[in-house]
């Protein structure tokens, strides 16, 4: 039979060896499984449908039933309650039962019925004067459960009706016209009538309202009514909303009240005091809040809350009115009144200081006419090398800023200090001439008190009278807990002239004393008397059970940050000796402990490295590097790499060859062979010395301004050239490579002569630069910006715009500081923003890409936490060593001799006399000739590895040998010195050798 073209009859063969029966069985099982799954899914669908139907039917039934009750209610009492008398409110009547059953606040008809019922309620109560009898009848005690239930439901229904219809009633919500017949007034009047504290059910009603999160409802009502409020006609009048709120809050924090306390998140403090300018709307309520202990109650609740503010405070009304700032403004106004009362307690002042301190920490700086601005911290760098960027903080409303600034006046601060610290002889007038920034007065008052305590050594007396901390707690804990964050924030506001010249807000002498106090306090807390390890976050507030531990923790954090900040100011212009920051008790035991992770000393080194002397930290740094090099398996991990480098093309050759090395090879041994200008390999075997010479030469070439990658300041300090991309197409790859080179030099302990600008070194520590760093780059621009800051005329007349002109290689380009900046004129209101945007552009934005790539290369060899224990000035010393001369006596005392030489040999005496008389330049040339590096070890020549050695040159006994030049073996730090017979002869030969610049042909 011939093939028909139909393949359907073709025999199928299972390559797995299974028969058709097996296949059919497996297929049948799969189909059965799918069918079971389908039936199960159908059962679930049917069950869900039944539940929905029942629920729907149930709702339909309830809705229908409510409709029936409503119709029956209208028939019995009238649609507008025209057939309602005073007996209808009694326990035997169905009037309230039916009304509360069908009532829906969204229903217009129901709303009207409720309003009419409340109008009648107020009328009957006014006529009889007995609300209890109106609802409870002659025998309230026997029916109190029913009566209480109806009353609480009615009160909640009144408030809920106002809330649901608040947008339609917004003009009535905060009305002070109590005699008007508006719906809102009628409903709130009925609510106020029923929660009168004289009534026996008052606590029951308020407790029920609290369970319904009534303050959240009040918050939304007030915010809506605030939009259409005209405060001018409300002076001296009390609105019904204010009266209802007063009645409700009167049940909080009272010993006689049985109302249950509610979560802080739904409390008056969180929901109501975060409304902007609340006391301006309800001034009468502020008096109640202060006089009845509510202020102290809520401050204590906030101070002992273990939740973060983000989880407690409501969503911000807007970016200009963040909840925490509104809360701070309202608290300041209320506490300002409370502090004037004789009954103001120490605990309340402590709680306020606790809450205010943490709120101030997240508050952006206030803009004032003479000092810094809120934009000081909002102009954050967007360096893509910084991994922990936080979103910029939006500026506050000017009205809110004014509320906070005005609340903290000198008298307020004096009163707070007196309550906190048991009285002070300070005069309020002493604060009047201080800065307008609100933090300044607090800094002055607190500092004067702390200074007195320190000078009189009466810190202990403060803790003895404290009810907040045990009598054996450190007396300086609370003052420092308040002072440090405020002064730290203040330092972000002042400029260099104010800090150094005008010495505001503290004199330099006072700052030196402050450094001593902070240093001693930190050492006491962190080392001598540490608390048990406890984990806190920056948002955690005081804990009742661990007050001492928490205060010590807070002080350790803020004092460390403040001392670090003061050290930065000291590095810009020294006013204190660097050793003033060192703790007195750092000894060998501490250093040995600091080398071990998870020890107390190790943690101190991470948190407050300035307490440890610089030389000790350098030893720890070198020990960390040594541990990396010597860890198990390092010899197999770190490969040896060899390269040939042309001296006249050193940068290009090194870039092409080293850039390809992986990180593990970069940390390994690298051997270099130099090729001179004639194409001949230079003599010498690289045992480390040639590599040191290579590192010094490549850094000199790469960081030379002629190459175009770096520029220098007027002080001849280097920073990345913002226009490097106009010179080198691969400029970013070169910066990455140069980061590797610098990292390799530090990893190998090789000092290189590269003086970096401080603001660039900040980038190695991933820090942001601010206005006060600008003088190191462009002092003239800084002076111009400060001129604008203090300009008293109309800045708009200067015709400045939010544009900066870049001038690179004679080519000028205009760049907008903000989108649309070319059309935004600089005026008095935005000049602070302009100043900080200019500084940010010059110090951060212009060099962002170059710095980022440099850092990435650097961190391939040097971890961030290794250099975090050094400030920028110290980091420069790690890179280049001291700029001071070479200590020849130190080198002599750490020198070995060989080949017949010894320390009293006449040739050796001549040599040391000659070297000591060399110029600094020749001394450095000699050191490079012998060791491969022109700088000595940072900690002294006893740390030179191996130690410097002078060896008698081989075969130097003959007369002919005496005409030979000194040679060296830099890998062994060895000088091969012939036994010259005269000082003049030796000096001549030494100078020739060290100045020959013949590479290693003389070695």
Number of C-alpha atoms within 10 A of each C-alpha: 3 4 6 6 6 7 8 7 6 7 6 8 10 9 6 6 7 10 10 12 9 10 11 11 11 12 12 12 11 12 12 12 11 12 12 12 12 12 11 12 12 12 12 12 12 12 12 12 12 12 12 12 12 12 12 12 12 12 12 12 12 13 13 12 14 18 13 13 16 19 14 13 18 17 12 14 15 14 17 16 20 13 12 17 13 14 15 17 26 20 23 15 12 12 19 19 16 15 20 15 13 19 18 18 20 12 11 11 14 20 20 16 19 26 25 20 23 23 18 20 25 20 14 18 18 11 9 11 12 12 19 19 17 20 27 21 17 12 11 19 11 10 13 16 11 15 21 19 15 18 22 22 17 23 24 18 20 23 23 20 24 26 22 16 16 20 14 10 18 22 17 21 28 28 23 19 15 15 8 12 11 15 21 27 26 24 27 26 21 25 26 19 18 23 22 17 16 9 13 15 20 21 19 19 24 26 21 18 18 20 13 13 17 22 22 18 17 21 20 17 24 22 19 19 19 19 10 13 18 12 11 6 10 16 11 9 15 19 22 23 24 21 17 20 19 19 21 24 19 17 21 23 19 14 8 7 14 14 19 16 13 14 14 18 20 20 23 23 24 24 25 24 22 27 27 24 17 20 18 13 22 20 16 17 20 22 15 16 21 19 16 15 18 21 22 23 17 22 24 21 17 23 22 19 18 16 14 13 19 12 10 19 21 20 13 15 14 10 12 17 22 23 24 23 25 26 24 26 28 26 23 21 19 18 24 20 16 25 22 14 12 7 10 19 15 19 18 24 24 23 22 24 22 22 21 20 19 21 16 17 14 13 20 21 26 24 26 19 16 14 19 23 25 22 24 21 20 18 20 20 22 17 19 13 19 16 9 8 12 10 9 14 16 16 21 22 15 13 13 21 24 16 19 21 19 17 22 21 19 24 18 22 22 25 19 27 22 18 20 22 23 13 13 16 9 14 12 16 10 12 20 13 9 16 17 19 23 24 25 23 26 24 23 21 22 22 22 17 18 21 15 13 17 15 10 9 10 14 18 15 15 20 21 15 15 19 12 16 19 14 15 9 16 20 22 20 22 25 20 24 22 22 23 25 23 23 22 21 20 20 19 18 26 22 17 20 13 14 17 18 11 12 16 20 22 19 14 17 12 15 17 16 17 19 21 17 17 22 22 17 21 26 21 17 18 19 15 11 11 15 14 7 9 9 8 13 8 10 13 18 23 22 15 14 9 11 16 20 18 20 20 24 22 25 26 24 18 22 25 22 17 20 23 19 15 20 21 16 19 15 17 16 11 12 15 19 10 14 13 17 24 21 19 14 15 16 11 10 10 17 18 12 15 21 18 12 10 10 13 16 22 18 16 21 20 14 18 23 21 25 24 23 17 19 11 15 22 19 16 19 19 16 13 15 18 13 12 13 18 11 9 10 9 15 13 9 13 17 15 14 15 14 14 15 20 20 19 13 14 19 19 14 16 19 16 11 14 18 18 11 12 10 14 13 16 23 23 19 16 18 19 21 21 25 19 17 11 7 10 10 16 17 14 18 16 19 16 21 26 24 23 26 22 22 21 21 17 21 19 15 16 20 22 16 16 10 13 19 25 21 20 18 15 10 10 11 17 24 25 24 20 21 20 21 14 12 13 14 10 10 20 19 17 22 26 22 24 25 25 26 25 24 24 22 22 20 20 17 18 25 24 25 20 18 18 23 22 22 22 23 19 17 22 22 19 19 16 19 20 21 23 18 22 20 17 17 23 15 14 10 15 21 14 11 20 16 11 20 19 13 14 11 11 10 18 13 10 12 9 17 19 23 22 18 11 16 12 13 9 7 8 10 10 11 15 15 17 12 11 11 16 16 12 15 19 24 19 17 12 16 23 24 19 26 22 23 26 22 24 23 17 22 24 23 17 16 20 21 19 24 27 22 22 27 27 18 24 24 18 19 22 21 11 15 10 15 18 17 22 20 20 22 16 17 20 20 18 22 21 23 21 18 10 8 13 20 13 16 11 12 17 16 12 16 18 16 17 13 12 10 17 16 14 8 13 14 20 18 13 17 19 15 13 16 16 14 11 15 11 14 12 17 23 19 21 22 20 21 31 27 29 26 27 26 23 23 19 20 15 13 22 16 13 18 13 15 16 23 19 23 19 19 22 11 11 16 12 8 10 9 15 20 14 14 21 24 21 25 24 28 20 17 22 24 23 20 26 23 21 21 12 11 14 12 12 23 18 11 18 22 17 13 20 22 12 12 12 12 17 23 13 18 21
